[in-house]
Amino acid sequence: MPGNVISGHAKLEGECSNCHVKFNKAGQSKLCLDCHKDTAKDVQQKTGFHGRIKDIDCRNCHTDHKGRNAIVSSVDQKTFNHNDTDFTLKGAHNGPKAACKDCHKSGVKYRKAPHECIGCHKKDDKHKGSLGVKCETCHSEKNWKDATFDHSKTLFPLLGKHEQVKCQECHKDTKYKETPKACIACHRKDDEHKGRFGEKCQTCHAERDWKTIHFNHDKNTKFPLNGKHHSTKCESCHKTPLYKEKMPTTCVACHRSDDVHKGSLGDKCEKCHNERAWTSTSFNHDKDTKFPLRDKHKSAKCQSCHTGSGFKEKLPLTCIGCHKKNDEHKGKFGEKCDTCHSEKAWKPSIFMHDLATKYALRGKHGKVKCESCHTGILYKEKLASSCYDCHQKDDKHKGQEGKKCEQCHTEKDWKYTNYDHSKSKFPLVGSHSKVECKKCHISLLFKDAPSECYGCHKKEDMHKRTLGTNCARCHNSRDWKIWDFNHDKDTKFKLDGSHKPLECMACHKLPMDKSSRKLASCYDCHEGDDVHENNFGRQCERCHVTTSFRTIRNGIIIN
């Protein structure tokens, strides 16, 4: 070793790996922090001196192997910046008379120096601990003798005339914590009520003037004084000790003798009467009950509904409760009359089918009577919402077009249709777009209509099926007379030479469905022209050309 380690590390000296990491100088700091957990906590939480310095490589400040008594932590007290610690030096602490040794005792780690005032100034505490250990509440670092105690931060702020009272008048034994806070403790001799209104003087009196009463019965109790109650003296109601009696808050408790109804209308007098005058009534049926009176209900006499005595009976709040005899539907539409009817008049109905249901009534549906669709009990039946469910009997297509009637029909008129033929397998283009539906759809079974040209244009076939029934190969929907067939591209038999000017019928003489042969060779058409009587075979094109039958290949012309 380069030298003995300090005495504190002596037990680790036998194994270098306790403090050193092979080939990694930076790893040494982690081992230091593993042992010095207080310092590690400061570094992690960025507190204290070690938590604030940027360089946390321990060996830059702390060396070892200098002997058992070596000092590995040296601090220059003249240049050390105390702001880098958790305790900033302010006031007298930063003055010329303050020395490090005053707080940092010999043999004690710097971090163990107390942070609280009482830690150093306990001997200066003239209160002998009666005011606790938070000296900074009253004192500051500038001057120990100057106290700046703010009484407003205590549980007893000094207000009114209390501000003029000297401390000794309340704190007579310097035991500030045990000083009573209740008014009665100091002012019992001033209590004119002789304790009858309790000991909470501050409820009525204030520090400004003992004779001025600020108690607000309306805000501070559950019984606001309104009307004639406001002019009544406190003693008229509070005849016994205030906080021992439980004052009733109901009218009938005090005014039972004034009840001309003799209890028949119950105990809640305030429903009809008020504090201004007992003889007047302020009962508002709209606000004071769950059944506001509107329209014709408003003009009805109380006795029309309240047939019992004293209004004690529990009346129904539903329409059917009173108007069951007026129900023309005989209960078939349920008991919620207000869904359709109002208090203005029993007729007409106010029910809006479009807003109140998922099935808006449009077109002729808006004029249909309710009973036409709602044949059963309204709230028990579940009506279907598709056209087909109601109009199956009106389906002249016999179900061939499916059940989605709305694809073609609307509620305005059943006979009117807005079918878009372009969405079908046969879009109407050219001359077809001008043709009336019934020209192709002879019956209302639309799917039976043919989709091939020949199905409708059979009578217009001038070729008599000699060219087949696939008219679209030559003709188009713009005009029947306009045709365009390319024999060279669309067949395996190219028309050239003398074949080119020929009409179709010259070769296609028989209907295609009756012709037993296909025209694919010269011999198929020119068998009668064979002067060789088949001695040279059927492949005429080996010698002859299409320009002229007499002209053979190599330009030789036969006479």
SULQUIUR-V773397 format. One record per residue. RES is the residue in three letters. SS is DSSP state (H for helix, E for strand, C for the rest). PHI is phi in degrees with one decimal (NA if undefined). D_CENTER is the distance of its C-alpha to the mean C-alpha in Angstrom with 2 decimals. Layout:
RES;SS;PHI;D_CENTER
RES;SS;PHI;D_CENTER
This chain:
MET;C;NA;71.35
PRO;C;-71.3;71.73
GLY;C;162.7;72.27
ASN;C;-68.7;71.32
VAL;C;-82.7;67.78
ILE;C;-67.4;67.16
SER;H;-61.0;67.81
GLY;H;-67.1;64.09
HIS;H;-101.1;63.64
ALA;H;-58.4;66.97
LYS;H;-70.7;65.45
LEU;H;-97.1;63.44
GLU;C;-66.4;66.48
GLY;C;-70.7;67.60
GLU;C;-133.0;64.65
CYS;H;-60.2;63.67
SER;H;-66.9;60.30
ASN;H;-64.8;59.26
CYS;C;-122.5;58.88
HIS;C;-119.8;59.20
VAL;C;-113.6;57.28
LYS;C;-57.6;59.48
PHE;C;58.1;59.25
ASN;C;-149.0;56.19
LYS;C;-67.9;56.97
ALA;C;-66.4;53.35
GLY;H;-69.5;52.68
GLN;H;-64.9;55.05
SER;H;-61.7;52.54
LYS;H;-62.7;50.13
LEU;H;-66.2;53.05
CYS;H;-61.6;53.84
LEU;H;-69.2;50.31
ASP;H;-63.9;50.36
CYS;H;-90.9;53.27
HIS;C;-90.6;52.46
LYS;H;-68.5;49.11
ASP;H;-63.0;48.92
THR;H;-66.9;49.29
ALA;H;-61.3;46.77
LYS;H;-66.3;44.22
ASP;H;-62.7;44.91
VAL;H;-63.9;44.50
GLN;H;-67.2;41.19
GLN;H;-93.0;39.73
LYS;C;56.6;41.56
THR;C;-121.0;43.47
GLY;H;66.1;47.18
PHE;H;-65.1;49.75
HIS;H;-69.8;49.06
GLY;H;-78.8;45.31
ARG;H;-101.9;45.95
ILE;C;-75.0;48.66
LYS;C;-79.0;47.70
ASP;C;-89.9;50.53
ILE;C;-106.6;49.98
ASP;C;-80.9;52.96
CYS;H;-57.3;54.92
ARG;H;-69.1;58.32
ASN;H;-69.5;58.28
CYS;C;-112.0;58.87
HIS;C;-110.8;60.11
THR;C;-108.1;63.21
ASP;C;-145.5;65.17
HIS;C;61.6;68.42
LYS;C;-109.5;70.31
GLY;C;109.9;71.88
ARG;C;-64.1;71.03
ASN;C;-99.2;71.17
ALA;C;-67.3;69.44
ILE;C;-99.1;66.65
VAL;C;-94.9;63.71
SER;C;-129.3;61.43
SER;C;-110.1;63.07
VAL;C;-122.9;61.52
ASP;C;-84.0;63.20
GLN;C;-64.0;62.88
LYS;C;-78.9;63.93
THR;C;-105.3;61.29
PHE;C;-63.6;58.44
ASN;C;-93.5;55.27
HIS;H;-70.5;53.89
ASN;H;-68.2;50.63
ASP;H;-81.1;49.74
THR;C;-110.2;49.56
ASP;C;-83.3;47.29
PHE;C;-127.8;49.91
THR;C;-77.8;50.56
LEU;C;-81.5;54.01
LYS;C;-127.4;53.96
GLY;H;56.0;56.65
ALA;H;-65.1;59.78
HIS;H;-64.0;58.30
ASN;H;-104.9;58.70
GLY;C;-84.3;62.14
PRO;C;-68.2;65.53
LYS;C;-80.0;66.45
ALA;C;-79.2;63.52
ALA;C;-122.8;64.44
CYS;H;-58.2;62.41
LYS;H;-66.8;64.65
ASP;H;-65.0;63.70
CYS;H;-106.7;60.28
HIS;C;-94.9;60.82
LYS;C;-75.9;63.57
SER;C;-64.6;65.88
GLY;C;82.0;64.89
VAL;C;-111.8;61.27
LYS;C;-61.7;58.52
TYR;H;-57.0;57.06
ARG;H;-68.8;53.55
LYS;H;-85.5;54.91
ALA;C;-61.6;55.86
PRO;C;-66.8;54.15
HIS;C;-100.4;51.32
GLU;C;-89.5;51.69
CYS;H;-58.0;54.37
ILE;H;-63.0;55.95
GLY;H;-62.8;56.60
CYS;H;-107.5;59.31
HIS;H;-110.1;60.11
LYS;H;-61.4;60.52
LYS;H;-70.2;64.21
ASP;H;-88.8;63.38
ASP;C;-76.9;61.24
LYS;C;-75.4;63.35
HIS;C;-86.7;60.86
LYS;C;55.5;61.74
GLY;C;81.2;58.10
SER;C;-68.0;57.53
LEU;C;-101.8;54.72
GLY;C;86.7;53.02
VAL;C;-109.0;52.77
LYS;C;-90.8;50.38
CYS;H;-60.9;53.18
GLU;H;-64.4;50.86
THR;H;-62.3;49.57
CYS;C;-115.1;52.83
HIS;E;-100.6;54.67
SER;C;-130.7;54.00
GLU;C;-72.4;55.52
LYS;C;-66.6;57.64
ASN;C;-153.7;60.06
TRP;C;-65.6;60.12
LYS;C;-78.8;62.06
ASP;C;-83.7;59.68
ALA;E;-103.1;57.00
THR;C;-123.5;53.90
PHE;C;-67.1;52.35
ASP;C;-101.9;49.57
HIS;H;-65.3;49.83
SER;H;-71.0;46.55
LYS;H;-88.3;44.74
THR;C;-93.1;46.30
LEU;C;-78.2;45.43
PHE;C;-135.0;48.12
PRO;C;-68.5;47.83
LEU;C;-84.8;51.07
LEU;C;-125.8;50.65
GLY;H;57.2;53.21
LYS;H;-70.4;56.73
HIS;H;-64.4;55.63
GLU;H;-67.2;55.50
GLN;H;-89.8;59.28
VAL;C;-80.8;60.15
LYS;C;-73.2;61.67
CYS;H;-56.4;60.05
GLN;H;-66.0;63.18
GLU;H;-69.8;62.91
CYS;H;-102.4;59.77
HIS;C;-98.2;60.16
LYS;C;-80.2;63.77
ASP;C;-110.4;63.90
THR;C;58.1;61.62
LYS;C;-95.0;59.24
TYR;H;-62.8;56.23
LYS;H;-70.3;53.70
GLU;H;-98.9;55.52
THR;C;-68.8;55.86
PRO;C;-66.3;54.61
LYS;C;-106.2;51.69
ALA;C;-76.1;52.29
CYS;H;-58.9;54.20
ILE;H;-62.5;56.55
ALA;H;-63.8;57.83
CYS;H;-102.0;59.54
HIS;H;-112.8;59.84
ARG;H;-60.7;61.03
LYS;H;-68.7;64.32
ASP;H;-90.4;62.50
ASP;C;-77.6;60.72
GLU;C;-74.8;62.33
HIS;C;-84.1;60.31
LYS;C;55.8;62.15
GLY;C;81.5;58.97
ARG;C;-68.3;58.09
PHE;C;-97.8;54.75
GLY;C;83.5;53.81
GLU;C;-107.0;53.73
LYS;C;-90.4;50.52
CYS;H;-58.8;52.42
GLN;H;-64.5;49.49
THR;H;-62.1;47.74
CYS;C;-114.1;50.22
HIS;E;-101.2;52.12
ALA;C;-129.7;51.22
GLU;C;-70.6;52.95
ARG;C;-66.8;54.05
ASP;C;-157.9;56.55
TRP;C;-64.9;57.36
LYS;C;-82.5;58.33
THR;C;-81.9;55.16
ILE;E;-101.8;52.64
HIS;C;-114.6;48.98
PHE;C;-65.2;47.55
ASN;C;-109.4;44.95
HIS;H;-62.9;45.00
ASP;H;-69.1;42.06
LYS;H;-88.8;39.62
ASN;H;-92.9;41.15
THR;C;-134.0;41.57
LYS;C;-90.0;39.79
PHE;C;-129.6;42.57
PRO;C;-67.6;42.65
LEU;C;-91.4;46.11
ASN;C;-117.1;46.06
GLY;H;57.4;48.98
LYS;H;-70.5;52.25
HIS;H;-63.6;50.68
HIS;H;-67.8;50.37
SER;H;-90.4;54.16
THR;C;-78.3;55.00
LYS;C;-72.3;56.38
CYS;H;-57.5;54.59
GLU;H;-66.0;57.62
SER;H;-65.7;57.42
CYS;H;-104.4;54.42
HIS;C;-89.9;54.60
LYS;C;-98.3;58.05
THR;C;-118.2;57.54
PRO;C;-49.0;56.21
LEU;C;-55.8;52.76
TYR;C;-87.1;50.72
LYS;C;-99.2;52.62
GLU;C;-90.0;52.18
LYS;C;-111.3;49.03
MET;C;-72.3;49.04
PRO;C;-71.6;47.85
THR;C;-112.8;45.20
THR;C;-90.5;45.88
CYS;H;-62.3;48.22
VAL;H;-65.2;50.36
ALA;H;-62.9;51.26
CYS;H;-101.6;53.36
HIS;H;-111.8;53.99
ARG;H;-60.9;54.90
SER;H;-70.0;58.40
ASP;H;-90.5;57.01
ASP;C;-77.3;55.12
VAL;C;-75.3;57.04
HIS;C;-85.1;54.86
LYS;C;57.4;56.31
GLY;C;82.0;52.96
SER;C;-68.9;52.37
LEU;C;-100.1;49.09
GLY;C;88.9;47.83
ASP;C;-99.7;47.39
LYS;C;-91.8;44.55
CYS;H;-62.0;46.80
GLU;H;-65.9;44.09
LYS;H;-64.4;42.47
CYS;C;-115.1;45.39
HIS;E;-102.4;47.32
ASN;C;-136.2;46.59
GLU;C;-76.6;48.40
ARG;C;-67.3;50.03
ALA;C;-156.7;52.50
TRP;C;-67.9;52.83
THR;C;-79.7;54.25
SER;C;-87.8;51.33
THR;E;-121.6;48.20
SER;C;-126.0;44.64
PHE;C;-67.3;42.95
ASN;C;-118.0;40.11
HIS;H;-61.2;39.19
ASP;H;-69.0;35.99
LYS;H;-90.9;34.60
ASP;H;-93.0;36.46
THR;C;-131.0;35.77
LYS;C;-89.0;33.02
PHE;C;-130.3;34.96
PRO;C;-67.5;35.27
LEU;C;-90.5;38.38
ARG;C;-125.7;37.86
ASP;C;48.9;40.39
LYS;H;-68.0;43.14
HIS;H;-66.8;41.98
LYS;H;-67.9;42.66
SER;H;-84.3;46.31
ALA;C;-73.1;46.90
LYS;C;-74.2;49.01
CYS;H;-55.3;47.68
GLN;H;-68.1;50.30
SER;H;-65.6;49.01
CYS;H;-103.7;46.06
HIS;C;-87.3;47.31
THR;C;-86.4;50.42
GLY;C;-81.0;50.79
SER;C;-96.3;52.33
GLY;C;72.6;50.56
PHE;C;57.5;47.11
LYS;C;-85.8;46.43
GLU;C;-68.2;45.58
LYS;C;-94.7;41.99
LEU;C;-81.4;41.42
PRO;C;-70.7;39.00
LEU;C;-102.2;36.00
THR;C;-93.0;35.72
CYS;H;-60.6;37.75
ILE;H;-62.4;39.48
GLY;H;-61.2;40.72
CYS;H;-107.1;43.12
HIS;H;-109.4;43.35
LYS;H;-60.4;43.88
LYS;H;-70.6;47.35
ASN;H;-90.5;45.94
ASP;C;-77.8;43.78
GLU;C;-73.0;45.42
HIS;C;-84.0;43.12
LYS;C;58.4;44.64
GLY;C;80.7;41.35
LYS;C;-67.3;40.50
PHE;C;-99.2;37.35
GLY;C;82.8;36.13
GLU;C;-108.1;36.16
LYS;C;-90.5;33.24
CYS;H;-59.2;35.59
ASP;H;-67.0;33.16
THR;H;-65.2;31.12
CYS;C;-114.5;34.02
HIS;C;-108.4;36.27
SER;C;-131.3;36.08
GLU;C;-73.8;38.31
LYS;C;-65.5;39.94
ALA;C;-160.2;41.86
TRP;C;-65.2;41.84
LYS;C;-122.7;42.20
PRO;C;-85.5;40.62
SER;C;-77.9;37.37
ILE;C;-104.7;34.10
PHE;C;-67.7;32.03
MET;C;-108.7;30.12
HIS;H;-61.4;29.95
ASP;H;-67.1;27.91
LEU;H;-89.3;24.95
ALA;H;-88.0;25.27
THR;C;-130.1;25.74
LYS;C;-90.0;24.75
TYR;C;-123.7;28.33
ALA;C;-73.8;29.24
LEU;C;-90.2;32.99
ARG;C;-122.4;34.51
GLY;H;58.8;38.16
LYS;H;-69.9;40.64
HIS;H;-62.8;37.98
GLY;H;-66.9;37.35
LYS;H;-101.5;40.99
VAL;C;-76.2;41.19
LYS;C;-71.4;41.60
CYS;H;-56.5;39.03
GLU;H;-65.5;41.71
SER;H;-65.5;42.36
CYS;H;-102.2;39.19
HIS;C;-88.4;38.38
THR;C;-89.0;41.61
GLY;C;-101.9;40.44
ILE;C;-78.5;38.52
LEU;C;-53.6;35.33
TYR;C;-85.6;32.75
LYS;C;-103.7;34.52
GLU;C;-86.8;35.07
LYS;C;-118.2;32.55
LEU;C;-74.9;33.68
ALA;C;-74.6;33.41
SER;C;-110.7;31.82
SER;C;-91.5;33.98
CYS;H;-59.9;37.13
TYR;H;-63.7;39.39
ASP;H;-63.2;38.77
CYS;H;-98.9;40.48
HIS;H;-109.4;42.71
GLN;H;-61.4;44.22
LYS;H;-68.5;47.59
ASP;H;-89.8;47.33
ASP;C;-79.2;46.79
LYS;C;-81.6;50.03
HIS;C;-87.3;48.91
LYS;C;58.7;49.36
GLY;C;77.4;46.01
GLN;C;-66.5;47.09
GLU;C;-91.5;44.21
GLY;C;84.0;41.56
LYS;C;-106.5;39.28
LYS;C;-92.6;36.98
CYS;H;-58.2;39.06
GLU;H;-65.0;36.41
GLN;H;-67.8;37.28
CYS;C;-119.4;40.50
HIS;E;-103.2;40.48
THR;C;-129.5;38.52
GLU;C;-74.2;38.38
LYS;C;-64.5;40.71
ASP;C;-155.9;43.78
TRP;C;-66.4;44.35
LYS;C;-78.0;47.26
TYR;C;-80.4;45.35
THR;E;-129.5;43.84
ASN;C;-122.0;41.70
TYR;C;-64.4;42.15
ASP;C;-98.4;41.71
HIS;H;-66.1;44.66
SER;H;-68.3;43.45
LYS;H;-87.0;40.83
SER;C;-91.2;43.70
LYS;C;-79.6;46.12
PHE;C;-130.7;48.62
PRO;C;-66.0;47.31
LEU;C;-87.1;49.71
VAL;C;-126.9;51.23
GLY;H;61.5;54.48
SER;H;-68.1;56.78
HIS;H;-64.9;54.61
SER;H;-68.6;51.99
LYS;H;-98.3;54.61
VAL;C;-79.8;55.83
GLU;C;-69.2;55.02
CYS;H;-56.7;53.02
LYS;H;-67.9;55.95
LYS;H;-67.6;58.25
CYS;H;-99.6;56.46
HIS;C;-97.0;54.75
ILE;C;-66.9;57.80
SER;C;-110.7;55.98
LEU;C;-83.0;52.33
LEU;C;-87.7;51.94
PHE;H;-60.6;50.56
LYS;H;-70.0;50.24
ASP;H;-78.9;54.01
ALA;C;-66.6;54.61
PRO;C;-68.5;56.07
SER;C;-106.4;54.21
GLU;C;-92.5;57.45
CYS;H;-56.8;59.60
TYR;H;-64.5;62.69
GLY;H;-63.4;61.07
CYS;H;-105.2;61.28
HIS;H;-108.2;63.97
LYS;H;-61.1;66.62
LYS;H;-71.5;69.12
GLU;H;-93.6;68.70
ASP;C;-77.1;69.64
MET;C;-75.2;72.86
HIS;C;-89.8;73.22
LYS;C;56.2;73.73
ARG;C;66.9;71.41
THR;C;-67.3;73.66
LEU;C;-105.1;70.64
GLY;C;86.9;68.28
THR;C;-109.5;65.35
ASN;C;-87.4;62.69
CYS;H;-58.3;63.09
ALA;H;-64.2;60.05
ARG;H;-67.2;62.02
CYS;C;-116.2;64.11
HIS;E;-97.7;62.61
ASN;C;-136.2;59.20
SER;C;-79.7;57.38
ARG;C;-67.6;58.25
ASP;C;-156.9;61.91
TRP;C;-65.9;64.03
LYS;C;-78.5;67.01
ILE;C;-87.7;65.18
TRP;E;-132.8;65.40
ASP;C;-154.2;65.12
PHE;C;-121.8;66.26
ASN;C;-101.0;67.26
HIS;H;-64.1;69.86
ASP;H;-70.4;70.18
LYS;H;-88.7;66.51
ASP;H;-90.2;65.48
THR;C;-132.0;68.54
LYS;C;-93.6;70.74
PHE;C;-121.1;73.77
LYS;C;-76.9;74.07
LEU;C;-91.6;76.13
ASP;C;-141.1;78.68
GLY;H;62.4;82.28
SER;H;-71.5;83.78
HIS;H;-71.8;80.69
LYS;C;-63.4;78.54
PRO;C;-79.0;80.00
LEU;C;-67.8;80.20
GLU;C;-79.5;78.17
CYS;H;-57.4;75.83
MET;H;-66.6;78.16
ALA;H;-62.8;81.00
CYS;H;-105.6;79.43
HIS;C;-90.1;76.95
LYS;C;-101.2;79.43
LEU;C;-110.8;78.08
PRO;C;-57.9;74.73
MET;C;-61.9;72.47
ASP;C;-75.9;71.88
LYS;C;-104.2;75.69
SER;C;-72.1;76.75
SER;C;-93.5;77.69
ARG;C;-135.3;77.80
LYS;C;-106.4;75.71
LEU;C;-82.3;77.24
ALA;C;-129.8;76.96
SER;C;-135.4;80.56
CYS;H;-59.3;83.48
TYR;H;-65.6;85.53
ASP;H;-61.9;83.06
CYS;H;-103.8;84.11
HIS;H;-107.9;87.52
GLU;H;-61.1;89.24
GLY;H;-74.3;91.86
ASP;H;-92.7;92.54
ASP;C;-79.1;93.47
VAL;C;-75.7;97.17
HIS;C;-86.6;97.23
GLU;C;52.9;96.73
ASN;C;68.3;94.08
ASN;C;-72.8;96.50
PHE;C;-102.2;94.13
GLY;C;86.0;91.02
ARG;C;-97.2;87.90
GLN;C;-89.6;86.35
CYS;H;-58.4;87.84
GLU;H;-66.9;85.61
ARG;H;-70.1;87.63
CYS;C;-118.2;90.45
HIS;E;-95.6;89.24
VAL;C;-120.5;86.65
THR;C;-79.9;84.56
THR;C;-65.6;86.23
SER;C;-154.1;89.46
PHE;C;-67.5;90.66
ARG;C;-79.2;94.06
THR;E;-88.6;92.68
ILE;E;-106.4;92.32
ARG;H;-63.8;90.81
ASN;H;72.8;92.66
GLY;H;79.1;93.57
ILE;C;-80.6;96.40
ILE;E;-112.4;97.07
ILE;C;-90.7;98.81
ASN;C;-82.9;101.44
